Amino acid sequence: MLAILSVLFLFLCNSVCGVFQKLYCTISESCDCDFKPNIRDLEWDLYKNLYGQHLVADIVSEEVAKFLQNKSPDRPLVLSFHGSSGTGKTLVSSMLGNHLYGSAMGSPYVHQFVPTLHFPLPERVNEYREELKSWVQGNLTECARSVFIFDEMEKMPPGVVDILEPFLGPSHVVFRTNYRKAIYVFISTAGEEVINRVTLENRQAGRDREEIRSADLQDAIAQSVYNNNTSGFFHSSVIEKKLITRFVPFLPLTRRHVERCARSQLCQRGICDRSEVVEAVGGDIVYSPVQGQYFSSTGCKAIPAKINLFL
């Protein structure tokens, strides 16, 4: 009987301790919910494996480091990735997951939303808003260090993300939820016209790519996505109230960057020395504009298929 009571006591103690630990993890500044950020490795990964995106590397490294160094942030970190297909937006979101939780989308605290899957019907916006609010609030209650990734924002029905406004600003939302420690990443091709135009003008003026500054693009991207009626940020209060920490511009890639992508993928296959394949892939990609042939129309997205073609 004594043994049974001891086992029962331990079981109840563990259960109660688990409840208190989860509560502590939700409201405290120190509990990590398996959160194991490694900023140095993130910076190295961006430097080594992201091509042609000096603005992205600088902004993401700076903002993530600054956010995590603040033990009591007054609002979440909200990054909005913009640029053409194949320029590295999804890659960088995966890097964030890998260097914050060690497993990207494999972590139960990294949550991804895809409009065509989660919010496919524009006529159900009100229903989606309530579902999204419930999902975010529930996950923040589970772990304040949650990461939320919203992919393909150009396909998000306008109005859905506005339900997040209270979670993104400096106000209290719900008891037991320290929502200010969360990270939000929005990914979109909306705004690519502005980014590509500025990059092209810079190139035609004979300036180095690295001379393009983040300040040259922040307001232009915000206005572009706000006024784009096919964007999830169309006339959004999230934009109006300046709740995006930084807009992160992904510049269009040149042939040199495409060939670096090809070489990297060949090395992953153990055949780094196939320079003729690298050159063939670079020459087979479509570049734009017609006059100049400066930028890859597909970024690095078509590289695996091209490699298979020339091997």
N, C-alpha and C positions, 0 to 999 in steps of 0.2 A: 504493500500500500504506500509506504514511504517513497519507494522508487517511482511509483506511478505519479504521486503528487509532485515529486521533483521534476519529472519530465513535463508534467502539465504546467508547472510554474515557469520552467524555462521556455516552453512554447508561448505562453502568454506574455512573458517578458520580451521575447524576441518580436512578437507581433506588435506590442505596444511601442517598443523601441523603434521598430520599423516605421510606424505611423509618425512618431515624433521626429525621426530622422528625415522623413519625406517632407514634413512640415517645415523643419529647420532648413532643409535644402531649398525650399521654395522661397522663404522670406529672408534668409541670411545673405550676407555678402561673401561668405567664405566657402560654403559647400559647393562642390563642383559638378554633381550629377554626372560623373564620368567625364567631365570637361577637362581636357588635358592640352591646353593650347601651347603650341610651339611656334612662336613668331619668327624665330631665326630660321627654322626649316621652311616656313611659309615664304619668307623673303628669298631664300635660296631657290626654292621650287619655281617661284615666279621668274627669277633671274635666269635660271637654267632652261626651263621648259616652255616659257611663253615668249613667242617671237614677235618683235615689232611693236610692242605695246608698253612703251616706257611710262605713259601716263597711268595705265592700269597698275603696273607694278608699284609705282610711287604712291598712288592714291590708296590702293588696298592695303599695302604694308603700313602706311602712315595711319590710316583711320582705324584699322584693327588693333594695332599696337596702342594707339592713344585710348581707344575704348576700353581695352582690357587692363590698362594700367590704372584706370580710374575705378577704384573699389566701390564707388557709389555714384554711377552715372545718373544724370538727370533725365535721360531718355535713351531708348534703344539705339543701336547702330543700324541705319537704313541706307543700303547701297543700291543704286539702280544702274544696271549694266546695259549699255546701248551700243549698237554697231551691227554691221553686216553679218550675214551667216558665215560661219567658219573662221571668225576672228579670235575665238578663244573664250567666249562668255561662259559656256557650260564648263569648260576646262577649269576656269578660275573658281567657279562655284564648287567644283569637286575638290580643288586644292584647299579651299576654306574648310570643307567638311573633314578632309584628311588631317589637317593640321590643328583643328579644334577638337575633334573627337577621335581621330585616328582611323576612321572607317567610312568617311563621307556618308553616302546614303544608307550605309549599313547600320548607322547609329539610330536608336529609337528616339533620339532628341534632335535629329535633323529631318525636317519635314518638307516634302516637295509637292507643289500644286501645279497641275498642268490644265490649262483652261479647256482644251478639247476633251479631257477626261473628267474633270471635276465640275466644270461650269460650261457645258456645251450649248445650252439653250438660252438665248437672250431674254425670252419671255419669263424666265424663272429667276430673274435677278434678285428679287426680294427673298425668295427661298434660299438662294445661294448665300446671300449676305448673312442670314441667320445661322446657316450651317458653318460658314467660315468663322464667324464670331465665336460660336460654340467650340469649334476645333481649336482655334488659337487659344482661347481662354482655358480650355481643358488641358492643353499641352503645357501652357505656362504654369498652371497649377501643379502639374506633374514635375516640371523642371523649368526654373526661371532662365536657365542658360540655353533655352531652345533656339534652334536656327530654322527659319522659315524661308524657303526658296520658291519664288513664283516664276515659273518659266513661261515663255511665249506670251508676254504681256500684251503683245499686239493682237492676240486672239481672245483676250479677256473681255467679257461684256462690260462696257462702261458702267460704273456705279458700284460694282461688287467690292473693289478694294477700299472704297470710302468707309466701309464698316470698320476698317482697321484704324481709323483716325484716332480714337481714344487710346489705342495701344501704342501709337507711334509718338505721341506728344508727351509733355512733362506733367501729366496728371495721373491721379490714382484711378485705377479701373475697378479692381475687385479685391476683396479681402483675401489674404493668403497668396497673393500673386505679385511678386516683384518683377513686373513686366519690363522694367527698365534695363535688365541685363540681357535681353534677347537680341538676336541679330536677324535682320530681314534683308533678303536679296531679291530684287526684281530683275528679270532678264527680258530684253526686248530688242527687236530690230527697228522699232520705231525710233526716229531720230537719226537713222543712218544717213539720210540725205544731207543733213547739216554737217555731220562728222566728215562724210566723204568730200563735201564741197570745200570745207576748211582745209582738209588734207591736200586736196588737189590744188587749191590756190597757193598753199604753202610750197608745194612741189614746183609749180609753174613759176613761182617767184624766185626759185633757186635757193630756197632756205632748207636747212637740214630738218629732217623729220622730228628730231629731238627738240627743235625750237618751238614746236607747238606746245602751248601751255593749257593746263586744265581750265584756267580762267577764261580762255578764248571760247570755251564750249559750254560751260555750265548753264548760263542763262538761255543760250540758244537751244540746247537740248530740252530744257524745261518747257520753253514756249512751244517747241515742236511737238512734243508728246501731249502737252495740254490741249493743243488745238487740233490734234489728229483724231478725227471721229471714229477711226477704227482701232484706236489704242485703248487699253484698259485704264489709262490715265486721262481720258478725254474729259475735260472740265472737272477734274478730280479735286476734291478738297485737300487731298494729300499733297498735291502740288501747290494749290492756293495758299495753304498754311505753312508751306516750306518745311514739310516733315521729312523730306529726303535729306539725309546727311550729306551725301555727295552723289552726283551723277558721274558715272565712270565711262568715258568714251573709249571704245575699241576702234582703233584706226584700221582702214583697209590695208591689206597686206600686199607687198611687192613680190616680184619673182624671187628676190633674194630670201625673203621670209618663207615663201612656199618651198623653196629648195631646202631650207633648214628643217622644215617640217618633214619633208620626204627623207632626209638623211637620218633624222631622229627615229622615224618609224622603221627604217631599214636596220638601224642599230638594234632596235628592240627585237628584230628578227635574227640578229646575229650576223648581219651582212653589211657592216658599215662601209666596206671598201667598194661598193657598187656606184661609183661616181657617174657612170654613164646612165644609170637608171635615174639618179637625181636630176641630171641635166635633161633627160627625156621627159620626166614628169614636169619639170619647170617649163619646158617648151610647149607642152601639150595643154596647159591650162589656158582658159580664156581670160584675157585681160581687158580692162576698160579704163578710161573712155577710148573710143575708137582712135581718136587723135591722141597719141601718146602711149597707149598700152601700159599704163602705170600700175594698175591695181588688179589683183586677182578677183574675179567675179564670184568665186566660191570660197575664198580664203584657203584654209587647210582642209576643208571638209571632204573634198573629192580625192585627197591624197592616197588613202588606202586602195581605192579602186584603180587609180592610175598606176600605182606600184605593181599591183597584180597584173596589169596590162603589159608592163614592160619587163617584168622578170622572166 
